Amino acid sequence: MFALPKGADLHVHLSGCGRGEDWVRCGEAVGMPGTRAERLEIRRPGPATAFFDEIVPTLTPWRKHPEVILSVLELYLHRALRENVGYAEILTGPFGYRTADAAVPVDYMVRRYRQILRRAQWGVRVHLLVNVARNAADVEDRLRRSAEFAARHDDLWRGVQLSGVEEGDADLVRLRDVYDGLALRFPKLGWAVHAGESSSAPNAVRTALSLPVTRIGHALGGAAYAEALRRGRVTVESSPISNVMLGYVRSWEEHPLPSLLRSGVPVCLCTDNPGVWGAQLTDEFFVAVQFLHVTWSEVVEMTVRSIEAAFCVPEEKRVRLAAHVTAIERFVMVMEQWVVGAAEPPVPVVSPFALRHLAVPQG
């Protein structure tokens, strides 16, 4: 799974990419006070409140410091490249950053993101999505401002994602007119929304399908709306590890990923907040195969879907799809050599999550 060409990681929060030791090290490099790494991580499954009410507020000084968050971006790119992720859409905007002395201008953050992402050595193509918190009191204004910003910088920011704790689907109902208006104003932007992550929002997927979105994050109840998802060609961004670690699903075996796939729903695997539990995209595929019994053809299908659902321009998508199909064919040939002992497989880099939860040995 480590060497598998994985296509794209389309749902990954930059604020959740750093592991505990990453935040500590990057923070200390800019003079921030130290802390224990475990305060910034979730190491065992538990209620989502541990993340939203404890980890997120505790992380705020680190994730809102411009140089710290940009250093975490560089670490994510290094890790994504070595596990064969070719493309990523990272949820992060230019708003709300500050140093110890002052607020950081939006133009500064735009310039710094460009400087980092234009470096040729990464080997991972990245676009960004502005992430909007559904629970913000001014969420309507934030959606408008985010869409206007992304449209002005659409070479880098390709769309808008709505995330946050779900409490029923009233927020999506209230925002329907805002979404419709913005989609008409900015037809080239991509639109995605978290929906159906929580059992407290059983109708959220149905409501999300009434919005002009082409991707839905998590959609744990999505199998009930399989026909509508298929008909609307709406892709589910599935993150089994996140769903179990935050207590939304009790075990790997109970995750609805197989039923979504076998209902014909377009699905791709994503990491969500990989640093919080020390995971990587390889682990998502391992869980899917080992515990959810996803087949090889379904694995390949998800990697292809991840590129098909990307918000990059059509010509780039066409080129990436063709290159990915070739990479999968080459991977199959090389894997056959590994099986018969004609070649040595690469040594995987095992994540902290895999060491703790998947019984994967180091080295």
Secondary structure, 3 states (H helix, E strand, C coil): CCCCCCCEEEEEEHHHCCCHHHHHHHHHHCCCCCCCHHHHCCCCCCCCHHHHHHHHHHHHHHHCCHHHHHHHHHHHHHHHHHCCCCEEEEECCCCCCECCCCECCHHHHHHHHHHHHCCHHHCCEEEEEEEEECCCCCHHHHHHHHHHHHHHCCCCEEEEEEECCCCCCHHHHHHHHHHHHHHHHCCCCEEEEEECCCCCCCCHHHHHCCCCCCEEEECCCHHHHHHHHHHHCCEEEECHHHHHHCCCCCCHHHCCHHHHHHCCCCEEECCECHHHHCCCHHHHHHHHHHCCCCCHHHHHHHHHHHHHCCCCCHHHHHHHHHHHHHHHHHHHHHHHHHHHCCCCCCCCCCCHHHHHHCCCCCC
